[in-house]
Amino acid sequence: MLINEIEITGASFGFQRLIATVDDTSKLFTKLMSQDGIFDLEAETPGVHDVDHNNDVIRGFFSAVVPFEVEHLVEGISTKTLLKRIESCEFILTRRIAIAFGQNNPTKLFQMFLSTATGCCVDKAEYDYPKLYRLQERLSKVSNIALLNPKTTPIRKAKLAGNIEHYAEYDCVNRSEHVIDYVQGMVNDTPIGSLKLKVAKNGRINLGVRRGTIVPVETLEWLIEFIEKDSVELTKEPTLF
């Protein structure tokens, strides 16, 4: 598999969008691969490993050793044993996007690691109400909109299904205070054809495709540009190198 291609082994592919871009992949690759940034299993030091790069893309893994407890019986007495496991995420950095996918805990650690290694504040993306509302208008077909009302309202959460044009007309929505949790629907004109797209307010993006589909990194760049088409924040992304 090429560095700029992702093979989808399941029915969907989800990733976390990070707010960062890379100007010089060679310099950032050298920085990431410095001695204090490499994953060390024996020392249980979190870091990157199996990293590759070319002129356009840096791709690799970030792993950490995480302790966890297992409760079990010993001679009829309930006890706990502390064990350890490796948790990992995969990341892709380009001149246009930064994403991570895999387990949540190492994804958060990679975000902090990237900020420390580069001296730039790398935040995860957040899509507020205006961005998600405009996105659902651009989708070829809307299948679901999940809404969150204030905690004081009788209906805390509402999920509207179907091709929805004016969802605010429904009685389950607090029109003045609700937020959009996520938007889901179809995009027909992507570089790889039609696919299902789900975008959450916490910057989590999911693609619904056939198993075995090859998704080029350029398609992910196209999708993020489609999601953030009218977002002024695009010009404010920190350039890591």
C-alpha positions as CSV (number, residue, x, y, z in Angstrom):
1,M,0.0,0.0,0.0
2,L,1.3,3.4,-1.0
3,I,1.9,6.1,1.7
4,N,-0.8,8.2,0.2
5,E,-3.5,5.5,0.1
6,I,-5.7,4.0,2.9
7,E,-7.4,0.7,2.4
8,I,-10.7,0.5,4.3
9,T,-11.0,-2.9,5.9
10,G,-14.5,-2.4,7.3
11,A,-17.7,-0.7,6.2
12,S,-16.5,2.7,7.5
13,F,-13.5,4.8,8.2
14,G,-13.3,7.4,11.0
15,F,-10.7,9.9,11.8
16,Q,-10.1,13.0,14.0
17,R,-9.4,16.2,12.2
18,L,-6.5,18.2,13.7
19,I,-5.9,21.9,13.0
20,A,-2.5,22.0,11.5
21,T,-0.6,21.9,8.2
22,V,2.9,21.1,7.1
23,D,5.1,23.3,4.9
24,D,8.3,21.2,4.9
25,T,7.7,17.4,5.4
26,S,11.4,16.6,5.6
27,K,12.1,19.0,8.5
28,L,9.0,17.8,10.4
29,F,10.0,14.2,9.8
30,T,13.4,14.8,11.2
31,K,11.9,16.5,14.3
32,L,9.4,13.7,14.9
33,M,12.1,11.1,14.6
34,S,14.4,12.7,17.1
35,Q,15.5,10.5,20.0
36,D,13.0,11.9,22.6
37,G,10.1,11.4,20.1
38,I,10.5,7.7,19.4
39,F,8.3,5.1,21.1
40,D,10.3,2.9,23.5
41,L,8.5,-0.2,24.7
42,E,11.1,-1.1,27.4
43,A,11.2,2.4,28.9
44,E,7.4,2.7,28.3
45,T,8.0,6.1,26.6
46,P,5.2,7.2,24.3
47,G,6.1,8.3,20.8
48,V,6.1,7.7,17.1
49,H,7.3,4.7,15.2
50,D,7.1,3.2,11.7
51,V,7.0,6.7,10.2
52,D,7.5,7.2,6.5
53,H,7.4,10.4,4.4
54,N,7.8,11.8,0.9
55,N,7.6,15.3,-0.4
56,D,3.9,15.6,0.3
57,V,2.9,13.2,3.1
58,I,4.1,12.1,6.6
59,R,2.5,8.9,7.8
60,G,3.2,6.8,10.8
61,F,2.0,5.5,14.2
62,F,1.9,6.9,17.7
63,S,1.8,4.4,20.6
64,A,1.8,4.5,24.4
65,V,1.9,1.9,27.1
66,V,-1.2,2.2,29.1
67,P,-1.9,0.5,32.5
68,F,-5.3,-1.0,33.3
69,E,-6.8,-3.1,36.0
70,V,-8.5,-6.5,35.7
71,E,-10.8,-7.7,38.5
72,H,-10.8,-11.4,39.2
73,L,-11.2,-14.0,41.9
74,V,-8.3,-15.6,43.9
75,E,-9.4,-18.4,46.2
76,G,-12.9,-16.9,46.3
77,I,-11.7,-13.3,47.1
78,S,-12.2,-10.5,44.6
79,T,-8.9,-8.9,43.7
80,K,-7.5,-6.6,41.1
81,T,-4.4,-7.0,39.0
82,L,-2.6,-4.2,37.3
83,L,-1.7,-5.0,33.7
84,K,-0.4,-3.0,30.7
85,R,-1.2,-2.8,27.0
86,I,-0.1,-0.9,24.0
87,E,-2.6,1.6,22.5
88,S,-1.9,3.1,19.1
89,C,-3.2,5.5,16.5
90,E,-2.1,6.2,13.0
91,F,-1.5,9.7,11.7
92,I,-1.2,11.5,8.3
93,L,0.2,15.0,7.9
94,T,0.2,16.9,4.7
95,R,0.5,20.5,3.5
96,R,-3.3,20.7,3.7
97,I,-4.5,18.5,6.5
98,A,-3.6,16.7,9.7
99,I,-5.6,13.7,10.8
100,A,-5.3,10.8,13.3
101,F,-7.3,7.6,13.5
102,G,-7.3,4.6,15.8
103,Q,-7.8,4.5,19.5
104,N,-8.9,7.7,21.3
105,N,-6.4,7.9,24.1
106,P,-3.2,7.8,21.9
107,T,-4.9,10.2,19.5
108,K,-5.2,12.7,22.3
109,L,-1.6,12.0,23.3
110,F,-0.4,12.5,19.7
111,Q,-2.1,15.8,19.6
112,M,-0.2,17.0,22.7
113,F,3.0,15.4,21.4
114,L,2.7,17.2,18.1
115,S,2.2,20.5,19.9
116,T,5.3,20.0,22.1
117,A,7.5,18.7,19.3
118,T,6.7,21.7,17.0
119,G,6.1,24.5,19.5
120,C,2.7,25.1,17.8
121,C,-0.6,24.7,19.5
122,V,-2.3,21.8,17.6
123,D,-6.0,21.6,18.5
124,K,-8.6,19.2,17.3
125,A,-11.1,20.6,15.0
126,E,-14.5,21.7,16.3
127,Y,-17.5,22.3,14.0
128,D,-20.0,24.7,15.5
129,Y,-23.6,25.2,14.6
130,P,-23.1,27.5,11.6
131,K,-20.6,25.1,10.0
132,L,-22.7,22.0,10.4
133,Y,-25.8,23.8,9.3
134,R,-24.2,25.0,6.1
135,L,-22.7,21.5,5.6
136,Q,-26.1,19.8,5.6
137,E,-27.2,22.3,2.9
138,R,-24.3,21.2,0.7
139,L,-24.8,17.4,1.1
140,S,-26.3,15.7,-1.9
141,K,-28.8,14.0,0.5
142,V,-29.2,14.4,4.3
143,S,-30.0,11.2,6.1
144,N,-29.6,12.2,9.8
145,I,-29.3,15.3,11.9
146,A,-28.6,14.8,15.6
147,L,-29.6,17.8,17.7
148,L,-28.9,18.7,21.4
149,N,-31.3,20.9,23.3
150,P,-30.5,22.6,26.6
151,K,-30.5,20.3,29.7
152,T,-33.5,22.1,31.1
153,T,-35.8,21.1,28.1
154,P,-38.0,18.0,28.2
155,I,-36.3,16.6,25.1
156,R,-32.6,16.6,25.6
157,K,-31.6,14.9,22.3
158,A,-33.4,14.6,19.0
159,K,-32.4,12.6,15.9
160,L,-34.1,13.6,12.7
161,A,-34.0,11.1,9.8
162,G,-34.7,11.8,6.2
163,N,-34.0,14.5,3.6
164,I,-34.4,17.5,5.9
165,E,-34.5,21.0,4.6
166,H,-36.1,23.0,7.4
167,Y,-35.5,20.9,10.5
168,A,-36.1,23.8,12.9
169,E,-39.8,23.7,12.2
170,Y,-40.1,20.5,14.3
171,D,-41.6,20.8,17.8
172,C,-38.7,18.7,19.3
173,V,-36.2,21.5,18.7
174,N,-35.6,24.4,21.0
175,R,-35.2,26.8,18.2
176,S,-33.2,29.5,20.0
177,E,-30.7,27.3,22.0
178,H,-30.2,23.9,20.3
179,V,-26.9,22.8,18.8
180,I,-26.1,20.2,16.1
181,D,-24.3,17.2,17.4
182,Y,-23.6,15.7,14.0
183,V,-24.8,15.7,10.4
184,Q,-24.9,12.6,8.2
185,G,-25.7,12.2,4.5
186,M,-24.4,11.5,1.0
187,V,-21.8,13.2,-1.1
188,N,-22.1,12.3,-4.7
189,D,-19.3,14.0,-6.5
190,T,-16.1,13.1,-4.5
191,P,-13.0,12.1,-6.4
192,I,-13.8,8.4,-5.7
193,G,-17.5,8.7,-6.4
194,S,-20.5,8.7,-3.9
195,L,-19.9,8.0,-0.3
196,K,-21.6,8.4,3.1
197,L,-20.3,11.3,5.2
198,K,-20.8,11.9,8.9
199,V,-19.4,15.0,10.6
200,A,-19.6,15.6,14.3
201,K,-19.2,18.8,16.2
202,N,-16.1,17.4,18.0
203,G,-14.2,17.2,14.7
204,R,-14.8,13.5,14.2
205,I,-15.3,12.5,10.6
206,N,-16.6,9.1,9.3
207,L,-16.8,7.8,5.8
208,G,-19.1,5.0,4.7
209,V,-17.6,3.1,1.8
210,R,-17.5,-0.5,0.5
211,R,-15.0,-2.8,2.3
212,G,-11.7,-2.9,0.4
213,T,-12.1,0.6,-1.0
214,I,-8.8,2.5,-1.5
215,V,-9.1,6.1,-0.3
216,P,-6.3,8.4,-1.5
217,V,-5.1,11.1,0.8
218,E,-6.0,13.6,-1.8
219,T,-9.7,12.5,-1.4
220,L,-9.5,13.2,2.3
221,E,-8.1,16.7,1.5
222,W,-11.0,17.2,-0.9
223,L,-13.5,16.1,1.7
224,I,-12.2,18.4,4.5
225,E,-12.2,21.3,2.1
226,F,-15.8,20.4,1.2
227,I,-16.7,20.3,4.9
228,E,-15.0,23.6,5.7
229,K,-15.7,25.3,2.4
230,D,-16.9,28.6,3.9
231,S,-15.0,28.5,7.1
232,V,-12.7,31.5,7.7
233,E,-10.7,29.5,10.2
234,L,-9.0,27.7,7.3
235,T,-6.6,30.6,7.0
236,K,-5.6,30.4,10.7
237,E,-4.2,26.9,10.8
238,P,-0.7,26.7,12.4
239,T,2.0,25.7,10.0
240,L,4.2,23.1,11.8
241,F,7.3,23.4,9.6
